[in-house]
Amino acid sequence: MPDSLRIVFAGTPEFAAEHLKALLASQHEIIAVYTQPDRPAGRGQKLAPSPVKQLATAHGIPVYQPASLRKEEAQAELAALQPDLMVVVAYGLILPQVVLDTPRLGCINSHASLLPRWRGAAPIQRAVQAGDAESGVTVMQMEAGLDTGPMLLKVTTPISASDTGGSLHDRLAQLGPQAVLQTIDGLAAGTLKGEVQDDALANYAHKLNKEEALLDFSRPAAELERLIRAFHPWPICHSTLSGAALKVHAAEIGEGKGTPGSILAADKYGLTVACGEGALRLTRLQLPGGKPLAFADLYNSRREQFAPGLVLGQ
C-alpha cells in the first residue's frame, strides 16, 4: 500500500463531500478542510454549513473558511499545515499561485467534465443541455488558469436520453472519488504524467441561473427537452399559463406544429405545446402552491386550464 499522505481537502457542495468521504476512508491523513463561509439557507435564511463542513466537523477535522485565499494570513495558515497534497473539488474560490505551490505535490482537482470539453462552474448541466454523448470526471494538476491544468486521469460515463442534471451529478459523484484515490496513488509513486489540454476544444460552462430556465418556445423542441433535463433538479425550467407560473419537471418530444407556445393537445399522456421547430409534450408539471405531478393527474381535475389554443408564456 502506498504511503499515507498529509492531505488538505478543499470543497463545498455535496459533490465534494462524496470525495471527502472516500478520502476519510483511505489510508491518507486529512489534516484540514477548507470550505466556503456559511451561507444563509432555507426560509429562515439562517447561516448553514456546507455539506463538506458538516462532514469534516462530524469527523473532528479542523475547518478553515477564509473568504479569500489571496490574503497573506490565509496563505501562512495553509503553509503552517505542511501538507503533502491539496485535493480540491468544487471549492468555489480561486487558488493563487502561492497556494498552488504550497503542498509538496501541489494541488489536484476533480472536475465533473471530460476536459477540456467543459471548463467552469456548471459542466454537468451543460453537457446534458448540449446533448453530449458522454461525460465523466477529469482529475488534473491545478495551475493558475480556470480548469486548464494537465490532465492526470479520466473516467467516463455515457449520457442517456433520460439523464437529468441530477442523475448525471449523482453518477459522477460516485466515479470521481475513486479516480482521485487512484490519482493520489500514482502521484505518490511518481508514475503519473500529466497530459496537456487542447485549449481549442474548450467551452465555458456558465453558472446556471433562473432567467435562463425560462422556456422560449420559439426554440426547437429538441433543444428545450434537453434544457428541461439539464436544469432538473435546479433551477427547474418554467413558463406561464393564463398568467400563472408553471414549472416543467419533465417533457418529451411530441408531434404537431403551430404558433410557438400554443397548446396543441392535452390528454393523459401530456400537454403538447408547439415550438419553433416541432412540439414538446410536457409530462410532469407544478402549479403555484402545489407539488410536481404527472400531467395526467392535473388534467383530470383542471381540463379547462389546459384547453388547446391557449398559449404558454404570454
C-alpha positions as CSV (number, residue, x, y, z in Angstrom):
1,M,0.0,0.0,0.0
2,P,1.4,3.5,-0.9
3,D,2.5,5.7,2.0
4,S,0.0,7.8,3.8
5,L,0.0,11.5,2.7
6,R,-0.9,14.6,4.7
7,I,-3.8,16.0,2.7
8,V,-5.7,19.3,2.9
9,F,-9.1,19.0,1.3
10,A,-10.9,22.0,-0.2
11,G,-14.6,21.7,-1.4
12,T,-18.1,22.9,-0.6
13,P,-21.2,21.1,-2.0
14,E,-22.5,17.5,-1.8
15,F,-20.4,16.5,-4.9
16,A,-17.2,17.5,-2.9
17,A,-18.5,15.8,0.3
18,E,-18.6,12.4,-1.6
19,H,-14.9,12.9,-2.4
20,L,-14.1,13.7,1.2
21,K,-15.9,10.6,2.4
22,A,-13.7,8.4,0.2
23,L,-10.5,10.2,1.4
24,L,-11.6,9.8,5.1
25,A,-11.9,6.0,4.5
26,S,-8.5,5.8,2.8
27,Q,-5.0,5.4,4.4
28,H,-4.3,9.1,4.0
29,E,-4.4,11.6,6.8
30,I,-6.9,14.5,6.2
31,I,-5.2,17.2,8.3
32,A,-7.6,20.1,7.5
33,V,-10.6,21.0,5.4
34,Y,-11.2,24.3,3.6
35,T,-14.8,25.2,2.6
36,Q,-16.8,28.3,1.7
37,P,-18.1,30.5,4.5
38,D,-21.5,29.5,5.9
39,R,-24.3,30.9,3.7
40,P,-28.0,31.8,4.5
41,A,-30.3,29.0,3.5
42,G,-33.9,28.0,3.7
43,R,-36.9,30.1,4.6
44,G,-35.5,31.5,7.8
45,Q,-32.2,32.4,5.9
46,K,-30.2,31.1,8.8
47,L,-26.5,30.5,8.2
48,A,-25.9,26.9,7.2
49,P,-22.7,25.0,7.0
50,S,-21.7,23.4,3.7
51,P,-22.1,19.6,3.2
52,V,-18.2,19.4,3.4
53,K,-18.1,21.4,6.7
54,Q,-20.8,19.1,8.2
55,L,-18.8,16.0,7.3
56,A,-15.5,17.4,8.5
57,T,-17.0,18.6,11.8
58,A,-18.5,15.1,12.3
59,H,-15.0,13.6,11.9
60,G,-13.3,16.2,14.2
61,I,-11.2,17.7,11.4
62,P,-10.2,21.3,11.6
63,V,-12.2,23.5,9.2
64,Y,-11.0,26.8,7.7
65,Q,-13.4,29.1,5.9
66,P,-11.5,32.1,4.6
67,A,-13.5,34.5,2.3
68,S,-10.4,34.6,0.0
69,L,-7.0,32.8,-0.3
70,R,-5.4,36.0,-1.6
71,K,-4.6,37.4,1.8
72,E,-1.2,36.6,3.4
73,E,-2.7,35.4,6.7
74,A,-4.7,32.7,4.9
75,Q,-1.7,31.7,2.9
76,A,0.5,31.5,6.0
77,E,-2.2,29.4,7.8
78,L,-2.1,26.9,5.0
79,A,1.7,26.8,4.8
80,A,1.8,26.1,8.6
81,L,-0.2,22.9,8.0
82,Q,2.7,21.5,5.8
83,P,0.5,19.4,3.5
84,D,1.9,16.9,1.1
85,L,-1.1,17.5,-1.3
86,M,-4.2,19.6,-1.6
87,V,-7.3,18.0,-3.1
88,V,-9.8,20.5,-4.5
89,V,-13.3,19.6,-5.5
90,A,-16.0,22.3,-6.4
91,Y,-14.5,24.6,-3.8
92,G,-15.6,27.9,-5.4
93,L,-12.6,30.0,-4.6
94,I,-9.7,30.9,-6.8
95,L,-6.3,29.4,-5.7
96,P,-3.5,31.9,-6.3
97,Q,-0.1,30.6,-7.4
98,V,1.4,30.8,-3.9
99,V,-1.3,28.4,-2.6
100,L,-0.8,26.1,-5.6
101,D,2.9,25.9,-4.8
102,T,2.4,25.3,-1.0
103,P,1.8,21.5,-0.9
104,R,4.8,19.3,-1.7
105,L,2.9,17.5,-4.5
106,G,0.9,20.6,-5.5
107,C,-2.9,20.7,-5.8
108,I,-5.1,18.3,-7.8
109,N,-8.7,19.0,-8.8
110,S,-11.6,16.6,-9.5
111,H,-13.7,18.3,-12.3
112,A,-17.0,16.9,-13.5
113,S,-16.3,17.0,-17.2
114,L,-14.1,15.3,-19.8
115,L,-11.7,18.1,-20.1
116,P,-11.2,20.3,-22.0
117,R,-14.8,20.0,-23.1
118,W,-16.5,22.0,-20.3
119,R,-14.5,24.3,-18.0
120,G,-16.2,26.4,-15.4
121,A,-19.0,26.3,-12.9
122,A,-21.7,24.0,-14.4
123,P,-20.1,21.3,-16.5
124,I,-22.6,18.6,-15.6
125,Q,-25.7,20.5,-16.7
126,R,-24.0,22.0,-19.8
127,A,-23.1,18.5,-21.0
128,V,-26.8,17.4,-20.8
129,Q,-28.0,20.6,-22.3
130,A,-25.6,20.3,-25.3
131,G,-26.7,16.7,-26.0
132,D,-23.2,15.3,-25.3
133,A,-23.0,11.5,-25.7
134,E,-20.8,11.1,-22.7
135,S,-19.4,12.9,-19.6
136,G,-17.0,12.0,-16.9
137,V,-14.5,13.2,-14.3
138,T,-11.1,14.6,-15.0
139,V,-8.5,14.7,-12.3
140,M,-6.0,17.4,-13.1
141,Q,-2.9,19.0,-11.7
142,M,-4.0,22.6,-10.9
143,E,-2.5,25.7,-12.3
144,A,-3.5,29.4,-12.2
145,G,-5.9,29.2,-15.2
146,L,-9.6,28.1,-14.8
147,D,-9.7,24.3,-15.2
148,T,-6.7,24.4,-17.6
149,G,-4.1,22.2,-15.8
150,P,-2.5,19.0,-17.1
151,M,-4.9,16.0,-17.0
152,L,-3.8,13.1,-14.8
153,L,-6.7,10.7,-15.0
154,K,-10.1,10.4,-16.7
155,V,-13.2,8.3,-16.1
156,T,-16.1,8.3,-18.4
157,T,-19.9,7.5,-18.4
158,P,-22.4,7.7,-21.2
159,I,-25.2,10.3,-21.0
160,S,-28.5,8.6,-21.7
161,A,-31.6,10.2,-23.3
162,S,-33.3,10.2,-19.9
163,D,-30.4,11.6,-17.9
164,T,-31.0,14.8,-15.9
165,G,-28.5,17.2,-14.4
166,G,-29.3,15.5,-11.1
167,S,-28.9,11.9,-12.2
168,L,-25.6,12.6,-14.0
169,H,-24.4,14.6,-11.0
170,D,-25.1,11.6,-8.7
171,R,-23.3,9.2,-11.0
172,L,-20.2,11.4,-11.3
173,A,-20.2,11.9,-7.6
174,Q,-19.6,8.1,-7.3
175,L,-17.0,8.0,-10.1
176,G,-14.9,11.0,-9.0
177,P,-13.7,9.8,-5.6
178,Q,-12.3,6.6,-6.9
179,A,-10.5,8.5,-9.6
180,V,-9.0,10.8,-7.1
181,L,-7.7,8.0,-4.9
182,Q,-6.1,6.3,-8.0
183,T,-4.5,9.6,-8.9
184,I,-3.1,10.1,-5.4
185,D,-1.5,6.6,-5.6
186,G,0.0,7.5,-9.0
187,L,1.4,10.8,-7.8
188,A,2.8,9.3,-4.6
189,A,4.5,6.6,-6.7
190,G,5.7,9.1,-9.3
191,T,4.1,7.1,-12.1
192,L,1.6,9.7,-13.4
193,K,2.4,12.1,-16.3
194,G,0.0,15.0,-17.0
195,E,-1.5,15.4,-20.5
196,V,-1.7,19.0,-21.7
197,Q,-5.2,20.2,-22.6
198,D,-6.0,21.4,-26.1
199,D,-7.5,24.8,-25.5
200,A,-9.1,24.8,-28.9
201,L,-11.6,22.1,-27.7
202,A,-12.6,24.0,-24.6
203,N,-16.0,25.5,-23.8
204,Y,-17.0,27.6,-20.9
205,A,-19.8,26.1,-18.7
206,H,-21.5,29.2,-17.4
207,K,-23.1,29.2,-14.0
208,L,-26.9,28.3,-14.0
209,N,-29.5,31.0,-13.4
210,K,-33.3,31.1,-13.1
211,E,-33.6,33.6,-16.0
212,E,-32.1,31.0,-18.4
213,A,-34.6,28.4,-17.2
214,L,-37.5,30.4,-18.7
215,L,-38.7,28.3,-21.7
216,D,-38.6,30.1,-25.0
217,F,-41.0,28.1,-27.2
218,S,-39.7,29.8,-30.4
219,R,-36.6,27.5,-30.0
220,P,-36.6,23.9,-31.3
221,A,-38.4,21.2,-29.2
222,A,-35.2,19.0,-29.0
223,E,-33.2,21.9,-27.5
224,L,-35.9,22.6,-24.9
225,E,-36.3,18.9,-24.0
226,R,-32.5,18.8,-23.2
227,L,-32.7,22.1,-21.2
228,I,-35.5,20.7,-19.1
229,R,-33.5,17.6,-18.2
230,A,-30.3,19.6,-17.7
231,F,-31.9,22.1,-15.3
232,H,-33.5,19.4,-13.1
233,P,-33.5,19.5,-10.1
234,W,-32.3,23.1,-10.2
235,P,-33.2,25.7,-11.3
236,I,-36.2,23.9,-13.0
237,C,-37.5,25.2,-16.3
238,H,-40.6,27.3,-16.2
239,S,-43.2,29.3,-18.2
240,T,-46.6,30.8,-17.5
241,L,-50.1,29.8,-18.5
242,S,-53.0,32.3,-18.2
243,G,-50.8,34.5,-16.1
244,A,-49.9,31.8,-13.5
245,A,-46.4,30.3,-13.1
246,L,-45.9,26.8,-14.4
247,K,-42.8,24.7,-13.6
248,V,-41.8,22.0,-16.0
249,H,-40.2,19.0,-14.4
250,A,-40.2,16.6,-17.3
251,A,-41.0,16.6,-21.0
252,E,-40.5,14.5,-24.2
253,I,-40.6,15.3,-27.9
254,G,-44.2,15.5,-29.1
255,E,-45.9,15.8,-32.5
256,G,-47.6,18.6,-34.4
257,K,-46.9,22.2,-35.3
258,G,-48.4,25.6,-34.6
259,T,-47.7,29.0,-33.2
260,P,-44.8,28.6,-30.7
261,G,-46.2,28.3,-27.2
262,S,-49.7,27.3,-28.2
263,I,-51.3,24.2,-26.7
264,L,-51.8,21.6,-29.5
265,A,-53.3,18.8,-27.4
266,A,-53.9,17.8,-23.8
267,D,-54.5,14.2,-22.7
268,K,-53.4,11.6,-20.2
269,Y,-50.0,11.4,-22.0
270,G,-49.1,15.1,-21.5
271,L,-49.6,18.7,-22.6
272,T,-48.3,19.1,-26.2
273,V,-47.0,22.6,-26.9
274,A,-45.9,23.9,-30.3
275,C,-42.2,25.0,-30.6
276,G,-40.2,26.9,-33.2
277,E,-39.4,23.5,-34.6
278,G,-41.5,20.5,-33.7
279,A,-43.5,20.1,-30.5
280,L,-42.8,19.3,-26.8
281,R,-45.0,17.1,-24.7
282,L,-44.9,18.3,-21.0
283,T,-45.4,15.3,-18.8
284,R,-44.7,16.5,-15.3
285,L,-45.8,20.0,-14.1
286,Q,-46.0,22.0,-10.9
287,L,-48.6,24.7,-10.4
288,P,-48.2,27.6,-7.8
289,G,-48.6,26.2,-4.3
290,G,-48.7,22.6,-5.5
291,K,-46.2,19.8,-5.8
292,P,-44.9,18.3,-9.0
293,L,-47.5,16.0,-10.6
294,A,-47.8,13.8,-13.6
295,F,-49.8,15.8,-16.2
296,A,-52.5,13.0,-16.2
297,D,-53.2,13.8,-12.5
298,L,-53.5,17.6,-13.2
299,Y,-55.6,17.1,-16.4
300,N,-58.3,15.1,-14.6
301,S,-59.2,17.9,-12.3
302,R,-58.3,21.0,-14.4
303,R,-59.1,20.3,-18.1
304,E,-60.3,23.8,-18.8
305,Q,-57.0,25.3,-17.7
306,F,-55.2,23.4,-20.4
307,A,-57.6,23.9,-23.4
308,P,-56.0,23.6,-26.9
309,G,-55.4,27.1,-28.3
310,L,-54.2,28.6,-25.1
311,V,-50.6,30.0,-25.3
312,L,-47.9,29.4,-22.8
313,G,-45.5,32.3,-21.9
314,Q,-47.9,35.1,-22.7
